[in-house]
Amino acid sequence: MKCLVVLASILWTCIAGAAEEEHSDPWQIAGVEHFTDKLLTQGDVERTVVLFANGKRFTIPLYNSVPISIVRGTDGSAFLLAQGTACVECDERFGLRFYELDGVELKDVTSRHTYPGRQFDYMDPTSLQQVTRTFYGRCLAEHNDLVVWFIEYLGDDLKWYSSNSVARVAKGGETLVELKPADGSLLSVLAAVKGGACRELVGIDGTTEP
């Protein structure tokens, strides 16, 4: 019985330590707030503030913005993955952007990336042009977070093509490269989702930009 008590105590210590480590990330998203920004030309627009576990508060420099997740780079650096648009009254679709968290501000380190979902021709809303699925987290056999895109698009010859890519982040920026079959596939990423290490970002249907 004494051995069982000692063993239970050790197990509880390990579990508590793991839980504490999991929640000790200073850049863990602790909350989200919204406020109204009064612009001279566009009028009132809603802005989004992200609250972090370390007490920092940063406004996402996008409109219609939503924080998605913290992405840890290959060197341990932290990035905020967020969705939104760069304009208010425009035809821009939602996009994805990485922001490096350096403790002072949100550093935009990348151009806009494709947001998942189905895209229809803006001239013919019944004509499907592109289908995108996006995943984030530890979706490949690597010890760091990343974002993966699986895109099917209609070419000018009216044939369907595939374009798969992966973005990795590290201090100072990000790299976007083709996802090679040896590194991963949709099936392997879906397996990572099932295992809880990776998440799929729910898509939004819309039209292509003019």
N, C-alpha and C positions, 0 to 999 in steps of 0.2 A: 504493500500500500504506500509506504514511504517513497519507493521508487516512482510509483505512479504520480504522486503529488509533485515530486521534483521534475518529472518529465512534463507534466501539465504546466508547471511554472515556466519551464524553459520554452515550451511552445508558445505560451501567452506572451512571453518577453519578445520572442522572434516576430510574432504577429503584430504586436504593438509597435515594435521598432520599424517594421515594414510599412505599417500604416502611417507612422509619423514621418518616415522618409518620403512616402508618396505625397503627403500634404505639405511638405516643407519647401516645395518649389516656390521661390519668391515671385515668380512670374505666373503663378497659377491665376486664372481669371476668377476673381472673387465676386464680381457683380457688374452690372451694366446700367448706366443711367442715360436719360435722354433730355435734351433741352432744345429750345427753339432759338434759332439764329435768324436775326432780322437782316435781310439783304436788300440793298437799294433797288436792284432790278428784279430779282426773283421773288421778293416778299419773304414770308416766314417759311423757313425750312427746318426740318428736324435734324439734329446732330446727335452722335452717339459717343458716350464717354465710357471707357473700359476701366474698371477698378481691379487692381491686382493685389495679391496677398501681401506684398511688401509695402502697401500703402500708396503706391504710385497711381496716378490718374492721367490717362491720355485720351484725347479726343481723336477719333479716327478721321483723317483728312479726306473723307469721302461723303457723298450724299447717299441716302437710303442705305446706310451702312449697317453691317451686322458682324460682330466678331465671331469667328468660327472655332479657332483652336490655337493653342500655342504649339509651335513646331520647333523641335530641338534639332540644331544643326549637327553636322558631323564632328564639330569641335566643341559641342555642348552649348553654343550660343543660342539665344532664344529669339524667336520671331513670332509675330502675330499674323495669322492668316485671316484676312477679312474680305468680305464682299461689299460691293457698293458701286456707285457711279461717280464719275468725275464732274458731272454737270447735273443740273436740275431739270430744265425744260429742254430736253434733247432726246434723240432716238438711240442713245447709247444703251446697250444691254448691260445687265449686271456683269461685273468682272471680279476676278480674284486677284489680290495683291498681297505681297509679303511686306511686313514692316519689322525692321530690326529693333529690338528692345535694348537700348544702351543705358537706361536709367535717367536720361535727360529728355528724350523725345522719341516719337515714332519716326524711324528713318525709312522712307520709301526706297526700297532697294531693287525694285523690279517694275517692269511694265505690266500692263493688264493681261491676265490670263483668262482663258475661256471658262465661262461658268457652265456647269452641267445642265443638261436638258435637251429638248428637241427644238431645233430652229427651222422655221418655215419661211419661205420666200415672202418678203414684205409686199411684193407686188401680187403674189398669189398665195394667200394664207393656207391653201390646201396642199401646196407643194412642199414636201419635206426635203430639207437641204442638208441637215446635219443632226447627228445624235451623239451626245457626249456624256460619258460617265466619269466622275471624279472621285478619287479616294485619297484619304490623308491619314497619317500615322505611321506605324511600322508595318508597312504594307508589303515590303520585300524582305529578302533574307539579309537585312542589314541592321546594325545596332543603333540606328538613328531614324528620326522621322523624315518623311518625304511626302510629296504629293504626286499622284499618278493620274494621267488622263488617258482614256480610251475613246477615240473619236472615229466615227463613221461619217463620211461626207460624200455628197453627190458631186462628181466631177463635171467639167464642161462637156464631156462626151456622154453624159447621162449614165455613167457607170459609178458604182459605189466603191470607195476606197477606205483604207484604214490608216490612222495615224496615232500611234501610241507614244507618249512621252512621260518623262519623270523629272521633277524639280527637286534638287537638293540645295539646302541652305548651309551657309557657314558665315562666320564673321565677315562683314563687308559686302555680302551679296548672295546671289543664288545662281545656280546653273541649271539650264533646261536642256535636256538631251533626249534623243530617241530612246524609248524603252526597248531594249533588245530582248528577243525571246529567251535567251539564256538567263536574263536577269529576272524575268517574271512575265506572267500572262494574266488575262482576266480571271482565269480559273484559280491561279495561285493567289491572286489578290483577294478574291472572294473567300478563299480558304482562310486567309489572314483575318478577314472581317468576321467570319464565323468563330475564329479563335479569340476575338476581342482585341487584337493588336491594331486593327485598322478599321476605319469607318468610311462609309460612303456618304458623300454630300448629296442631299436630295436635289434633283434637278428642277428647273423651272422652264416651262414651254414659252416660246416667244417667236418673234420674227427676226430675220437678218437685219443688219443695219443698212440703211440706204447708201 
